[in-house]
Structure formats: structure tokens, C-alpha cells
Amino acid sequence: MSMLMVNDWVDFNSMKETLAITDGNLASHIKALEGEKYIEVKKQFLNNKPNTSYRATLEGRKAFNDHLEALEKIIKTGR
């Protein structure tokens, strides 16, 4: 999600390379995020090759920011 918070769209291969994870691992995370409606998926062809890109939805952005706030609270209070 952090990659999607700072980029408009990120394609599958860029995410996989940046995060240094397997196709299956990334796919399972994407499936979970998509199931929660936290990301939007765009499928297209670039140079006759399939390309899938993702971006955070408004709901996903809110959930991510709420998560960051909760982490900051834990850090500040030690709980």
C-alpha cells in the first residue's frame, strides 16, 4: 500500500521487483487488498503484452492513513 500511496499507478512487475517478492506472494496480497476495495485494478496491453496496474482507492487511502495513525499512537504511548 505504501507504494500505491505515493504513485498514481504501479504495475505488477514494478511492485514485485521493488518489494523483492514472488509472483504468488504479491498476487495474494493484491487479492486481499482488492477484496477490501483498497485498490483499483487496470488491465491493458502495452506493446502487445498484458500489463496490470494498481492504485489505491479513496477507501484504501483512508484505511492506510488510519493504520499509520494507530502506529504513531503506539509509538508515542508505548502501547
Summary of the structure (lengths in Angstrom):
residues: 79
radius of gyration: 14.5
end to end distance: 23.9
largest distance: 52.9
contacts: 184
relative contact order: 0.18
helix: 58%
strand: 23%
